[in-house]
């Protein structure tokens, strides 16, 4: 699905800094050397830098810090997910755009990703701050064969996918899932997930898995009102994040765990979720639309519902709430 320009770029990204002969590239892609040169000009205008090395060809010496299709593709290890990528410098919300694409029949694993969101959405009309170039702001359209009541479990599948991608790429911190959709590092929010559904009464047409991750923020890149509750991977890892690499790792996990869920049910996902959860076993306060419940979080059910043990010994099930630990 990549454009010719992106295909050329991908060759350079995969060559790991080695020069590539213009003739060889032209032959491989079936276009003229002049066409190659023109695409390189366009890439230069976008911020990529090439130098010419005598008798060897072109060498990529600098790339802009972007999460575009070619960059993500160069890390991709999936069967289906991430082969259709819609990239934007700026968008209101990847979630709204995904909704349009999904209605038009976008394939399973289509990705919408942007450098900046001007109207990023959290749950219940809340704002999701999406600073330019600092994070991963993406929606993945998935089309698993499930029933509408199963949809909330896919939020947990997504949380497991994100947290395990972080664990495999970074060593200096331990991310924890806070039920149902937050990922915290040292008690501060680093990522949030928003799942929306396109469905009829008895059939799911598609799910929009919105994933927001603070990757390269310094503390003052956050608006003041969330500086005490938010963090980024770069702050915790003490190193800048290659966003495209993390996106590819998340897509790999999301594909794998969604397939696992559809084939074998929720059991293995539930175990993984509980292993990475910072909620289970803790005393919490859960605010639902109707009431506030205090007690000990004892686990999630096979439906992905949170169970809270109240002080009077009663066990309450919570389907949707905000949790304070
Ligand atoms: C979420 O909502 O955590 C879901 C966030 C989903 C964002 C993604 S980005 C790609 C896709 N496109 C979208 O438009 N959205 C999705 P919720 O649990 O309601 O949390 C929202 C609350 O988190 C806000 O009220 C703030 O307190 C806080 N918050 C906002 N931006 C934040 C950030 N960048 N980092 C940490 N906390 C933030």
Boltz pocket constraint, residues with backbone or C-beta under 6 A from the ligand:
constraints:
  - pocket:
      binder: B
      contacts: [[A, 92], [A, 93], [A, 94], [A, 95], [A, 96], [A, 117], [A, 119], [A, 120], [A, 121], [A, 122], [A, 123], [A, 124], [A, 126], [A, 127], [A, 128], [A, 129], [A, 130], [A, 136], [A, 137], [A, 138], [A, 139], [A, 181], [A, 182], [A, 189], [A, 190], [A, 191], [A, 192], [A, 193], [A, 194], [A, 210], [A, 211], [A, 212], [A, 213], [A, 214], [A, 226], [A, 229], [A, 230], [A, 231]]
      max_distance: 6.0
